[in-house]
Amino acid sequence: MKNFFYKMFEIILILAIVIYCIYSEINKKNIQEPKIVSYEKSNIPDYTNESYIYINNNEPVFDEEDKPKEAFETYSDLDSLGRCGVAYANLSYELMPTEPRGNISYIKPSGWRISKYDWIEGEYLFNRCHLIAYSLAGENDNVRNLITCTRYLNATTMQDFEIKIANYIRKTKNHVLYRVTPIFEGENLVAKGVQMEALSIEDNGKGIKFNIFAYNIEPKVEINYLNGENHLITEN
């Protein structure tokens, strides 16, 4: 009898492992990693089905004199339309926050509006998106560091790269030169997306190195980037 139960347990365990592996592979396909096709910052194509694309063959563009080993942060002033500019930092372990993020609900970045769809995590289409993540530099309610972005860009695409940087810094205590540039077309109040560049300093990019453009999109939703108006995409 014991042998029977042991056998049944082994079968159930094997089935659980197989199901987990299949589920993991499905999840990996949900976030599509683009092919190694590079674009120039001045010629970013419209979104098709890739959450981000490579810029400059995935090589960040930092001058040699821009590679110090001291931590710093700089944030561009808002422009005449109230839009954020470049956020630039030499990230370090010392810059990382030691307490939970505070309230930022009173800040309304350019193009801000409240829209809800029941399939989105938390239901809200738009987030107040930190250009340089709070987890990396501890900037909480800095208006020069917050843009209107989709939940998808904030919690899926950008977060993936931010976690890689955070884990690297915690593990090595090294510095990462990091620049995030929101890309606005014309007088649009909502960014088309963000360019993210990063380079680990002490090991000259062996740990962290990328240059990508992440699209400010939400699957199944059409967004008017001029003012943030949006609606569900209906299939014909």
C-alpha positions in Angstrom: 0.0 0.0 0.0 2.8 2.4 0.9 4.5 1.7 -2.5 1.3 2.6 -4.2 1.1 6.0 -2.4 4.7 6.7 -3.1 4.2 5.9 -6.8 1.2 8.2 -7.0 3.1 11.0 -5.2 5.9 10.7 -7.8 3.4 10.9 -10.7 1.7 13.9 -9.2 5.1 15.6 -8.6 6.2 14.9 -12.2 2.9 16.3 -13.5 3.3 19.5 -11.4 6.8 20.1 -12.7 5.7 19.6 -16.3 2.8 22.0 -15.8 5.1 24.6 -14.2 7.6 24.4 -17.1 4.8 24.8 -19.7 3.4 27.8 -17.8 6.8 29.4 -17.5 7.4 29.1 -21.2 4.0 30.7 -21.9 4.9 33.6 -19.6 8.2 34.2 -21.3 6.5 34.5 -24.7 4.1 37.2 -23.3 7.0 39.7 -23.1 8.5 39.5 -26.5 12.2 40.2 -26.7 13.0 41.9 -30.0 15.3 40.5 -32.5 18.8 42.1 -32.7 17.6 44.8 -35.0 18.9 48.3 -34.2 17.4 51.7 -34.9 18.7 55.3 -34.5 17.1 57.5 -31.9 16.1 59.9 -34.7 14.2 57.2 -36.6 12.2 55.3 -34.0 9.4 53.3 -35.8 5.8 53.1 -34.6 4.9 50.3 -32.2 4.1 47.0 -33.9 4.2 44.1 -31.5 7.5 44.5 -29.6 7.5 46.2 -26.2 11.0 47.7 -26.9 13.6 48.0 -29.6 17.4 48.4 -29.6 19.0 51.7 -30.2 22.6 52.1 -31.6 23.1 48.3 -31.6 22.3 48.2 -27.9 25.4 50.4 -27.1 24.8 53.3 -24.7 26.2 56.6 -25.8 28.3 58.0 -22.9 31.5 60.1 -23.3 34.6 58.9 -21.5 34.4 62.0 -19.3 30.9 61.0 -18.3 32.1 57.9 -16.5 32.9 59.0 -13.0 32.9 56.8 -10.0 31.1 59.2 -7.8 27.3 59.1 -7.5 25.1 61.9 -8.9 21.6 62.7 -10.1 20.4 65.4 -12.6 16.9 66.0 -13.8 16.0 68.4 -16.6 13.6 71.3 -16.0 10.1 70.9 -17.3 9.6 72.5 -20.7 6.9 75.1 -21.6 4.3 72.4 -21.9 5.2 71.0 -18.5 6.9 67.9 -19.9 9.9 66.1 -18.4 13.3 66.0 -20.0 16.3 63.8 -19.5 16.9 62.1 -16.2 20.6 61.2 -15.7 22.4 59.6 -12.8 25.4 57.6 -11.8 23.6 55.1 -9.6 25.2 53.6 -6.5 24.3 51.5 -3.5 24.3 54.7 -1.4 21.6 56.3 -3.6 19.1 53.4 -3.1 16.2 54.1 -0.7 16.1 52.7 2.8 12.4 53.3 3.3 9.1 52.7 1.4 8.1 55.1 -1.3 5.8 57.9 -0.2 2.6 59.2 -1.7 2.7 60.7 -5.2 -1.0 60.7 -6.0 -1.3 64.5 -6.0 1.2 64.9 -8.9 -0.3 65.2 -12.4 2.3 64.9 -15.1 1.7 66.3 -18.6 -1.1 64.4 -20.3 -2.4 62.9 -17.0 -5.9 61.5 -17.0 -7.7 58.7 -15.1 -8.8 55.8 -17.3 -9.7 52.3 -16.2 -9.9 48.9 -17.9 -10.8 45.8 -15.9 -8.1 43.5 -17.4 -5.2 45.8 -16.4 -3.5 45.1 -13.1 -4.9 47.6 -10.7 -7.4 48.6 -13.5 -5.7 52.0 -14.1 -4.3 52.6 -17.6 -1.9 55.3 -16.6 0.7 55.4 -13.9 2.9 58.2 -12.6 6.0 56.7 -14.0 9.5 57.5 -12.5 12.1 58.0 -15.2 14.7 56.9 -12.7 12.9 54.3 -10.5 12.4 55.1 -6.9 14.2 51.7 -6.2 17.3 53.0 -7.8 17.7 56.6 -6.5 15.1 57.2 -3.9 13.4 60.1 -5.7 9.8 60.1 -4.6 7.7 63.0 -5.7 10.2 64.9 -7.9 8.0 66.4 -10.7 11.0 66.4 -13.0 11.2 62.7 -12.7 7.5 61.7 -13.3 5.7 61.2 -16.6 2.3 59.8 -17.6 2.9 56.2 -18.7 0.9 53.1 -19.2 0.8 50.3 -16.6 2.4 48.1 -19.2 5.4 50.3 -19.7 5.9 51.0 -16.1 5.4 47.6 -14.5 6.4 45.3 -17.4 9.0 46.8 -19.7 10.8 49.4 -17.6 10.7 47.3 -14.5 12.5 44.4 -16.1 15.5 46.6 -16.8 15.3 48.4 -13.5 15.4 45.1 -11.5 18.5 44.0 -13.4 20.3 47.2 -12.4 19.1 47.1 -8.8 20.2 43.5 -8.4 23.6 44.2 -10.0 24.2 47.2 -7.7 23.2 45.3 -4.6 25.5 42.4 -5.5 28.6 44.3 -6.6 28.2 47.7 -5.0 29.4 49.1 -8.3 28.1 52.2 -10.1 25.8 52.2 -13.1 25.7 55.2 -15.4 22.0 55.6 -16.3 20.0 57.9 -18.5 16.3 57.9 -19.3 15.0 60.2 -22.0 11.2 60.6 -22.6 10.5 61.0 -26.3 7.6 63.4 -27.1 6.5 64.0 -30.7 5.6 67.5 -31.6 3.5 69.1 -28.9 2.2 65.8 -27.5 1.7 65.8 -23.8 2.2 62.0 -23.4 5.5 60.4 -24.4 5.7 57.9 -27.2 8.1 56.0 -25.0 11.4 56.3 -23.2 15.0 55.7 -24.2 16.9 53.8 -21.5 20.7 53.7 -21.5 22.9 52.0 -18.9 26.5 51.1 -18.4 28.2 49.6 -15.4 31.3 51.6 -14.7 33.8 49.5 -12.7 33.6 46.5 -15.1 33.1 48.7 -18.3 29.7 47.3 -19.1 30.3 43.6 -18.4 27.6 43.6 -15.8 25.1 46.1 -17.2 25.0 47.5 -20.7 22.0 48.4 -22.9 20.4 51.1 -25.0 16.8 50.6 -25.8 13.6 52.4 -26.6 10.5 51.2 -24.6 7.1 52.0 -26.0 4.4 53.7 -24.0 1.6 51.4 -25.0 -1.0 49.2 -23.5 -2.2 46.2 -25.5 -5.8 46.5 -26.7 -5.9 50.3 -26.0 -5.5 53.1 -28.5 -3.9 56.2 -27.0 -4.0 59.8 -28.3 -0.5 61.0 -27.3 -1.5 64.6 -27.8 -3.7 64.6 -24.6 -3.9 61.1 -23.2 -7.4 60.3 -24.5 -7.9 56.6 -25.1 -10.3 53.9 -26.0 -10.6 50.2 -26.4 -9.5 48.8 -29.7 -12.4 46.9 -31.2 -11.8 44.0 -33.5 -13.6 44.2 -36.8 
